[in-house]
Each structure stands twice: as structure tokens, then as C-alpha cells.
């Protein structure tokens, strides 16, 4: 299991467009990808799970990856967060 925490820097938080891109990136991997924020937890491969968390600028999110390609997934998703959120 791999896990990392990231503080959202984007002015509007995780809205529809970046949520869709995050789902697409998480979907590239066979591992289970879970996101936790604001006391809520959801599947990072499902856009509604992410949108329902209501993540805004300054909120901290924790991404947990578990599966056969967790190392590559963790590296790619952490890079995605830094570049896009």
C-alpha cells in the first residue's frame, strides 16, 4: 500500500474539469485508488465520489493506492496533483 497527502493549491479547488482528469489518470492503473478529504472517502476512479467531497483550496487530501502497480500509480498521481491542483 502506498499513500501520500497533498494540500490543494488551485484557487477553485477540485471542480469538474480537474476531477475528470484525476479520474482518467487513476483509471490508467490496475490498483485501487482511494481519496480521502473533509472526513469523506471515495473511489478516485469515479468522478461523483471526488465531486461529493467538496475539496477547496487549502484542503488536505490523502490518496491511498493498493494493488499490483501501486508504486507507478503513486508516483504518477502525486505528479498529477502537483501539476494540476
C-alpha positions as CSV (number, residue, x, y, z in Angstrom):
1,X,0.0,0.0,0.0
2,X,1.2,3.5,-0.9
3,X,-0.2,6.7,0.5
4,X,0.5,10.4,0.1
5,X,-1.1,13.6,1.3
6,X,-1.4,16.8,-0.8
7,X,-2.7,20.3,0.0
8,X,-4.8,21.7,-2.8
9,X,-3.3,24.9,-4.3
10,X,-5.8,25.5,-7.1
11,X,-7.9,28.7,-6.4
12,X,-11.2,26.9,-7.0
13,X,-10.3,23.5,-5.6
14,X,-11.2,20.3,-7.3
15,X,-14.0,21.2,-9.6
16,X,-15.4,19.2,-12.6
17,X,-12.6,19.5,-15.1
18,X,-9.6,18.6,-12.8
19,X,-11.8,15.9,-11.2
20,X,-12.4,14.4,-14.6
21,X,-8.6,14.5,-15.3
22,X,-7.9,12.9,-12.0
23,X,-10.4,10.1,-12.6
24,X,-8.8,9.5,-16.1
25,X,-5.3,9.4,-14.6
26,X,-6.3,7.0,-11.8
27,X,-8.1,4.8,-14.3
28,X,-4.8,4.1,-16.1
29,X,-3.7,1.8,-13.3
30,X,-5.0,-1.6,-12.1
31,X,-4.5,-0.7,-8.4
32,X,-7.4,0.6,-6.2
33,X,-7.1,4.3,-5.8
34,X,-8.9,5.9,-2.8
35,X,-9.1,9.6,-2.0
36,X,-10.0,11.0,1.4
37,X,-10.8,14.6,2.3
38,X,-13.1,16.5,4.6
39,X,-13.9,13.4,6.5
40,X,-15.2,11.7,3.4
41,X,-13.6,8.8,1.5
42,X,-14.3,7.7,-2.1
43,X,-13.1,5.9,-5.2
44,X,-10.7,8.2,-7.1
45,X,-11.8,6.4,-10.3
46,X,-15.4,7.7,-10.0
47,X,-16.0,11.4,-10.7
48,X,-19.0,11.6,-8.4
49,X,-17.0,10.3,-5.4
50,X,-14.5,13.1,-5.9
51,X,-17.0,15.8,-6.6
52,X,-19.1,15.0,-3.5
53,X,-16.1,15.7,-1.2
54,X,-16.3,19.4,-1.9
55,X,-12.5,19.9,-1.9
56,X,-11.5,23.6,-1.9
57,X,-8.1,25.4,-1.9
58,X,-6.1,24.7,1.2
59,X,-7.9,21.4,1.9
60,X,-5.7,18.4,2.5
61,X,-6.4,15.2,0.6
62,X,-5.0,11.8,1.2
63,X,-4.5,9.4,-1.7
64,X,-4.2,5.7,-1.0
65,X,-3.1,3.2,-3.7
66,X,-3.2,-0.5,-3.3
67,X,-2.5,-3.1,-6.0
68,X,0.0,-4.6,-8.4
69,X,1.1,-1.3,-9.9
70,X,0.9,0.9,-6.8
71,X,4.4,2.3,-7.0
72,X,4.0,3.6,-10.5
73,X,0.4,4.8,-9.7
74,X,1.6,6.7,-6.6
75,X,4.4,8.4,-8.5
76,X,2.1,9.4,-11.4
77,X,-0.8,10.6,-9.2
78,X,1.4,12.6,-6.9
79,X,3.0,14.3,-10.0
80,X,-0.5,14.9,-11.4
81,X,-1.6,16.6,-8.2
82,X,1.4,18.9,-8.1
83,X,1.0,19.9,-11.8
84,X,-2.8,20.3,-11.8
85,X,-4.1,21.0,-8.3
